[in-house]
């Protein structure tokens, strides 16, 4: 009599668990690298030190990120993703007031002050560097395009919601407004190259007026 056929093991749950462990590993290393970039710049990123700090093996870090440059790029992208993400969350929360103009205007002022905060200058400079590097790097350009497109889609959706609530000017194209908002936020990177830049308060006031100019009359 032949032996009974053994059932094939279920692979899907195991594969999902392995994928989640890989994502967890990547996230731990990226966030540790982000902290180092914020504290000491790229010079502070050392893969051997990160392996000790995170408990992720030296080989695993290289497996996921290929090399030190790949790790730094991934961490810089995380920093780029976080910056507009906070503003989008704040704007979304303001719109959840369902048309309370006082709360909305106060939220816009807070967002303007956050954008003008000198601490955000570092990430704006990183963004400039990534954009410049992407010009001759198709892979990086594709990743940056995906990131920025996602930000614009989220912003445009919030603008459309604000129009629906009667807060934003309904005659404006939501995508164009999203570009304008991002341009105001990112464009002040030019201050980093001025010998005598305006004060953060002055910049925040100008941003506030620029944002409120988009409101319904």
N, C-alpha and C positions, 0 to 999 in steps of 0.2 A: 504494500500500500504506500502510495506516495505521501510525503509530508504535506500537511495542509499549507496552503499558500498564506504567507505572512502579510497582513494588511500594511499598506504603505503608511508611514508616519505622516501626521498632519504637519506640513511645513509652514503654512501661513502664519499661525500664531508665533512660532519661533522666529520666523523672518521679521515679523513686525517688532518683536522684542529686541532683536539684534539691531534693527534700524533705529529704534528709539534709543538704545544704548549708544549707538554711534552719534546720534544727534545730541544727546546729553554730553558726550565727550567733547564734541565740537563746540558746544555752547560754553562749557566750563573753560576751555582754553581761550576762546574768543573773548569772553568777559574778563579773564585775567589779563589778556593782552591789552584790551581797552583800558584797563586800570593803569597799566604800565605806560601806555601812550599818553594818558592824561597827566600822569605824575612826572614822567621824564622824557617823553618823546620817543622816537624810534630807537634811539641809542639804548633805551632801557629794556628793549625786547631781546631777551636771550632765551633760546629754546631750551637749553639745559636747565636754566633756573625755573622756567615755566613748568618743565616736567616735574621738578621737585615740588614746586608750589601746588600744582593741581593734582598730582598723583597720576597723571597721564604719561605713559612712557614716551621717551624720546622718539622711538620708532613710530608710535601711533600718531604723534603730532606731525611727523614728516609724511606719514601715509595720508592723512586727511588734508594737509595744506601744501604738500610738495616741497616747500622750502620756506625760509624765513620771510622772504618777500611775499609769498602767498598768504602766510599767516598775518602779516601786517596789513595786507590789502583787505583780508576778510574782516579784521578788527576795525579798520578805517571805514569800511562799508557799514558795519554795525553802528559806528558813531554817526555816520551820515543818516542812517535810517532812524536813529533815536531822535535826532534834532527836530525835524519837522513833525515827527510822530507826536511829540508832546504838545506842539501847537495845535495839531489837528484834534487831539483829544480835548484840549481846552476849548477850542471853537465848537466842537460837537456838544460839549457840556453846556456851553452858553446857549446854543440853539434849543437845547432840551427845556429851556424855560418857556418854550412855546410862545415866543413873541413878546416877552417882557423886555422892553427896550432898555430900561434902566440897568437891569442885570446884564444884558447883552453888551451895552456900551462899557460897563465896568470891566467885563471880561476882555473886551477888545483892548482896553487900556492896559490891562495886566499882561496880555500877550505882547503888546508893543514894548512894554518895559522889559519883558523876558528876552525878546529878540535883540534889544539894544544892549543887553548885559554884556560887558566886555569878556566874560568867561566864554561866550559863544564864539568869540573870534577865532579860537584855535580850530574849531570844527569847520568854520567857513574857509580857513586857509587850507585845511585838509581837502575840502571839497574842490577848491581851485586846483590843488595838486593832482587830485584824481581825474578831474576833467581834462587837464593838460596831458596827463599820462595816457588817457584813453584815445587821444588823437592818433597814436601810432600803435594801439593795442586793440585789435578787434574784439577779443574776448572781454577785456575790461570795458570797452565801449558798450558791448551788448549788456553786460551786467549793470552798468550805470544807467543805460537807457531803460531797462526794466525797473530799476529802483525809482528813478525820477518819474517815469510814466505812472507808476503806482501812486506816488505822492500826488501827482496832478489829478488822477482819477478821484482820489479821496477828497481832495480840496474842491474839485468841481462839483462833486455830489453834495458837499456841505453848502456850497454857494447856491445850488439849485434848491436845497431845503430852505435856506434863508429867503430865497425869492418866494417860495411857496408860502412861507410864514408872513410874508409882507415886510420883511426886514431889509432885504437887499433889492437893489434896483432891478426890476424884472426885464428891462430892455437890454441888459448886458448879457453877453455870452458867458456861461459858467466856466468854460475852458479858458477863455481869455482872462477872466477874473482870476482864475487859479494861477495863471502865468504871472499876472501882475503882483499877486500876493507873494509868490515865490521870489520874484525879481526884487521887490522891496526888502524882503528878508535877507536874501543872499547878496544883493548889490552893495550893502554897506561894508562888505569885505574891503572895499577901496579905502576905508578909514585906516586900515592897518599900514597903509603906505603914505600916510599924511604925517608931516612933522607936527602939526598943530590941529588935531582932529576935533570935531565938536564934542560936547559932553554927552554922555549916555542919555541924560534927561532930555536934551535938545533933540537927539535922534528919536527917542521914544515918542516925543510929542509930534514930530513930523510923520512918523509911521502911523500913529494914531489917527491923524488927520487924513492920511492917505487911505487908510482902511475905512474910516467912517464916510469918506466921499463916495463909497460904493453903496451906501445905504439908500433905501427908497426915500424919495422926497416927500 
